[in-house]
Amino acid sequence: MSDVLSMMPAAATPKIAGPGRRSHSRMRLYARRFRRNKPAVVGVAIFVLLVLVAVIGPRIARYSISEIDFLALAQPPGGTHWFGTNQTGLDLYAMTVHGLGRSMIIAVAVSLLTLLIASFLGALAAYMGGWVEKIILGVINFILVMPLFLLEALVAQKTGGNWLWLIVVLTAFGWMVMARVIWQLSTSIREREYIAAARYMGVRGVVVVFRHMIPNIGSLLVVQFTLGIVSTVMSETALSFLGFGIKIPDVSLGSMLIDGQSVLTTTPWAFFFPAGTMTLLTISVALMADGLRDALDPNSAAGGRA
Amino acid sequence: MSQPILAVRDLNVTFPSEAGRVDAVRGVTFDLYPGSTLGIVGESGSGKSVTSLAIMGLLAQSAKISGSVSFDGKEILGLTDKEMSSIRGSGISMIFQDPLSSLTPVYTVGDQIVEALRLHTNLSKAQCWERAVDLLDKVGIPNPKVRAKSFPHEFSGGMRQRVVIAIAIANNPKVIIADEPTTALDVTIQAQVMELLAVARQETGAATILITHDMGLIAGMADDVLVMYAGKPIEHAPVMELFANPRMPYTIGLLGAMPKITGGDKAPLIPIKGNPPMLIDLPPGCPFAVRCPVPIDLCSQREPSLTPVDSEFDAEQVVPGEGVVDYHFAACHRSVEIDHGLINGAPVYPVPEHEYHGQFADMARNDRPVTLSVEHLTKTFPLIKGAVLKRRVGSVYAVNDISFDLHAAETLAIVGESGSGKTTSLLEVMSFDPKTEGAIKLGGVDVIHGGPAARRAHRRDIQMVFQDPAGALDPRLTVFDIIAEPLRAFGHDKSDIANRVAQLMEVTGLDPAQADRFPTAFSGGQRQRICIARALAPTPKIVALDEPVSALDVSIRAGVLNLLLDLQIKLELSYLFVSHDLSVVRHISDRVAVMYVGRFVEIGSTQEIFANPRHPYTEALLSAIPVPDPVIERSRSRIVLDGDLPSPTDDKPGCRFANRCPLFKTLSADQRSVCQQQTPPLTGTEGSDHLAACHYR
């Protein structure tokens, strides 16, 4: 065949666009579909605002999180203490913005680490098949039947409320569900004809995984990552609420909730500011995840509306 | 002359979409008379299914519908869903394409027919059940009393479609709309279902709308034909008139683009250039003008409307049971000039010129080298029982002891119904699996038992093109990366790859300037060309083609088939071609192997097989294919097989075809016992390469 190809006139070798140039029309389509989803745009706006608050908020705070104002115990929101103070005289604004930042860092870090572990093990299981797949799935299923929350609480208790350790604990017990999801997606990609085509062309297995399998579940990984943030905020809050997570002198939204709920009738602001912030955070991320899913999913009805 | 039962006037449907307003149906007008059959034919996206859904009131909320649909004298467009529900099923009923998804898996088929009956009648439950059994009997379900209590998954595809038809005729509808009723079925089953539809029509006296892309079905079933293109009816005439003297270039092209089952040599087909248009923001003028071989200036300025053309129609060819007969509408500015495929004496579509030459073109088959040799290939799948302790209880013989040789520059087609094992054979050849039973020799080297070195060395000699080009191309890679993939795998260097990709795109009729686009930006035909370019990249000697044109529209098919034939001559390729479409097989292949339940039942040269089929199954298969010519289609006798393919689970001795064989029924008891006890070997007369596996032929 090479003879035939070389027999072709020189003029028939036209200019060709190299592999480096990529069309961005797909990204633009996703962006347009995402923008059309009003709740998702609101979600992004709220999330950006919360990030700004978490970054800039502590710098403009008049008090630090451990600074006790003995002259203003259980003050309602007002002039010097914007969100008021709690029973011990701590500034609730300083605590809320610090706690927000802490919760966000934990959520993003845990979600990212979880995703890395899950996609590695999930894709490996799907690609290798056979006994490797059986072992990985066996381990996942075994961990999943254990009372995970109890284990998280016990281990977190031992580490003494350090937020870095909390990240480790939440990651260690949180990757299994996502790994299963990724394994399932990868097995469906594995059956596609372009994978078979690549195999018949003699393409090596590792190349197949990185060139065909991972990119084709990429959009779903983005969605999984976003949803992971919500679930991590929830677990961190729950642990802190039960007293196993972040501990004084550090502050997270969850640890503020446990303080606030006991004095709900006398100083309701001590509960409502952290609770409201946390609700905003989870709702905004959930809205973004929803919008992303619809924008990236070609079959979604919501994304297809003009 | 009676009143039309269904009158559609200027039906328009538009959908909103990402890119803009989609004009899916534009100005459909027709009358349907009691007892007659209207065929609506068109390619995918031509608006034929949307038309039927609009009539049924089943379109999504977002669709905007205008015009008028009157059923039995009453306007039904714009009725509420509740009002439509009383008409759907009892007045107008519908048969969908996929019988698997149109039946609910959790209810028995009897219950589903009873449900349809109880919605529209006041019969008691017991009466309904009786009628359901009666209906199942009518549509040819054996042992209906027992089978009524079966669930849909216990039926085969053809049987399920019979149940769907039973539900459709349960309330004696006046109109039956059949939307691609046999597209998901095999040809022998298709013949059964079409026969049943004709019976159902006589039984109920209902008018039928048959929606299909298959001109052969139209030729056999329809009284009137409406051809649609880009959402618009472009020709409307009685079936005989339409096939004898089409007046719109698109219809002429559609009829000319199909390989003729009666033809045979590898003369190039006449493709329609270009692709069907997107229905978004259609420019003024005729939507077909850009693809039309004979456009004039007026065509791009004003869209022609569907107007009567003078007709020299012979009234004696009229099929009885029809309304108005003497009419012929076409939407073309030049339809008056067009006559029997000629325009001013010259053919509307000039025949493309192909020069076939090459060192193998004139060489006898046996003198050419053997490129692929398959010996006693057998593929079994284990049949496993038990939930915890899995044990093998038997084997499914997907491929059972097949052997064939493929010579250079030759095409061997493997034909058979779904489940016959033809694709499995192909994949087994492609996979080079050392566990395969039998031998696969590429250029004389056994790649199965030759060890990994032999396998690697011969990997590039055989490449594959898949059935569905959309699924075979990674949507996240550009065309350049896709075609370059095998080259990279075989270690070509960078500048070589860039040159070869450009050349391959040129050779397969693609524009190399589009190499940085993603597969989704291409039409189905172009995507298949990308697949072919990728398969040719490592300079293979053999290309395995798994139904390469069955997912493509008719007008696109011709171009891809021409390309395949052209490349075969130029590059001296051997094709291993798998298909169920016998007209395509007849066109492209040199030799044909007919497969039935894992075995070859007949193998020989294409001319021999089509002219003198020896095996009764081959005969039945050939007679089941609809011929796109109403005169032939309505006069020939057809062997309709009853029953379905047997399951390939066990490998008992005896002929697998005996239970459906028309010949078997004529045999004496002694002869029958031979069929049942001895597996017939592939035999032929001395010196002939036409072999058949039948004891009595």
Contacts between the chains, C-beta under 8 A, distances in Angstrom:
chain1	res1	chain2	res2	distance
A	1	B	536	6.8
A	1	B	539	4.0
A	1	B	571	4.8
A	2	B	539	6.0
A	4	B	570	5.6
A	4	B	571	5.8
A	5	B	500	6.9
A	5	B	503	4.8
A	5	B	504	7.7
A	5	B	507	7.2
A	8	B	503	6.3
A	8	B	506	7.1
A	8	B	507	7.8
A	12	B	503	7.2
A	12	B	506	5.6
A	13	B	499	6.2
A	13	B	502	5.7
A	13	B	503	6.7
A	14	B	502	5.8
A	14	B	506	7.2
A	14	B	512	4.7
A	14	B	513	6.7
A	15	B	512	7.7
A	15	B	513	7.0
A	16	B	480	7.1
A	16	B	498	5.9
A	16	B	501	6.6
A	16	B	502	4.5
A	16	B	512	5.1
A	16	B	513	7.5
A	16	B	515	5.2
A	17	B	480	6.9
A	17	B	513	7.1
A	17	B	515	5.2
A	17	B	516	3.8
A	18	B	480	7.3
A	18	B	498	7.1
A	18	B	516	7.7
A	19	B	478	6.6
A	19	B	480	5.2
A	19	B	481	5.6
A	19	B	484	7.2
A	19	B	516	7.8
A	21	B	516	5.0
A	22	B	478	7.0
A	22	B	516	7.0
A	23	B	478	7.6
A	23	B	516	6.3
A	23	B	517	6.2
A	23	B	518	6.6
A	23	B	521	8.0
A	26	B	518	7.0
A	29	B	18	7.4
A	33	B	18	7.7
A	192	B	471	6.2
A	193	B	466	4.7
A	193	B	468	6.8
A	193	B	471	4.6
A	193	B	472	4.1
A	194	B	471	7.1
A	194	B	472	5.4
A	194	B	473	5.9
A	194	B	474	4.5
A	196	B	427	7.9
A	196	B	464	8.0
A	196	B	466	7.7
A	197	B	464	6.7
A	197	B	466	6.7
A	197	B	472	5.5
A	197	B	531	8.0
A	197	B	534	7.3
A	198	B	485	6.5
A	198	B	489	7.8
A	199	B	431	8.0
A	200	B	430	5.2
A	200	B	431	7.7
A	200	B	459	7.7
A	200	B	462	7.9
A	200	B	463	6.6
A	200	B	464	5.3
A	201	B	459	7.6
A	201	B	463	7.1
A	201	B	485	6.2
A	201	B	486	3.9
A	201	B	489	5.3
A	201	B	490	7.9
A	201	B	534	7.8
A	201	B	538	6.8
A	202	B	456	7.1
A	202	B	459	4.3
A	202	B	460	6.9
A	202	B	486	7.2
A	202	B	489	4.8
A	202	B	490	6.5
A	203	B	485	6.4
A	203	B	486	7.5
A	203	B	488	7.9
A	203	B	489	4.4
A	204	B	489	7.3
A	207	B	489	7.7
A	211	B	474	7.6
A	211	B	477	7.4
A	211	B	485	7.8
A	212	B	474	5.3
A	212	B	476	7.9
A	212	B	477	8.0
A	215	B	474	7.9
A	215	B	476	4.4
A	216	B	474	7.0
A	216	B	475	7.3
A	216	B	476	5.9
A	218	B	476	7.7
A	304	B	17	7.3
A	304	B	18	6.9
A	305	B	16	7.4
A	305	B	62	7.4
A	306	B	16	3.8
A	306	B	17	5.5
A	306	B	18	6.2
A	306	B	20	7.9
